């Protein structure tokens, strides 16, 4: 199976479906990976002096943005509310029910509820922030707004038919990227708070899907056109690599500058820009991991060893 065949997680041509155990292993691997990245992000950016300095530099760097950019960030964040989240849940639930996928509706709405509750518990109860650089000890990780935006985007991808999943993922990822950057631009959160939110959402989503697959099974979904698979994989992979490289190089340069003393406004802007690139790469990685972990299957069909023709018919 080539790399281009897994952008929508498609099984080999000679196979009618992915074995149940393999599918569950993929989803559980995503859960474990999300947890590992979450704690690595927390330990470095919250529990170490260098991490706090880099995070704080990006936060201060956001203050050097123009007033117009900061105002736009506030306007975007104003969209996030209980009412807008409720409306999003209705839309996601309706999409799943129109496709007659009750199990998927349950998984998507459970993901939204559990991820947002977990974010608040982690931020307010479970995690602590030591004051290592004199910037305060109030913990803000993970970001609640970034979690809301990411759960909405992920929920839509979860209830989408396999043939459209790649396209929907690439379109909806714009929302969590925008909100996750906006909370930094508005000086509400540090960049690591947004990355932590991505990890929480991806982990909860993969766990919810694993539960649905274990109970209801799955079938191979209808293949999207090959050019769509190739284009989606190429774009997502290239964007993640480039944005990650920009982020790492930028933060490494800021780290070296910190060795020589305090940062000036220019270097604080570099830290902000590098962190913004990292946030965008993180959101894209979430969507790519979700799509690949689903492996193009139609979740909740209850017959992973059915013929592919039946699976395709059921997914129309």
Buried (B, 14 or more C-beta within 10 A) or exposed (E): EEEBBBBBBBBEEEEBBBEBEEBBEBBBEBBEBBBEBBEEBBEBBBBEEBBBBBBBBBBBBBEEBEEEEBEBBEEBBEBBEEEBBEEBBEBBBEBBEEBEBBBBBBBBBBBBBBBBEBBEEBBEEEBEBEEBBEBEEEBBBBBBBBBBBBBBBBBBBBBBBBBBBBBBBBBBBEBBBBBBBBBBBBBBBBBBBBBBBBBBBBBBBBBBBBBBBEEBBBBBBBBBEEEBBBBBBEBBBEBBEEBBEBBBEBBEBBBEBBEEEEBEEEBBBBBBBBBBBBBBBBBBBBBBBBBBBBBBBBBBBEBBEBEBEBBBEBBE
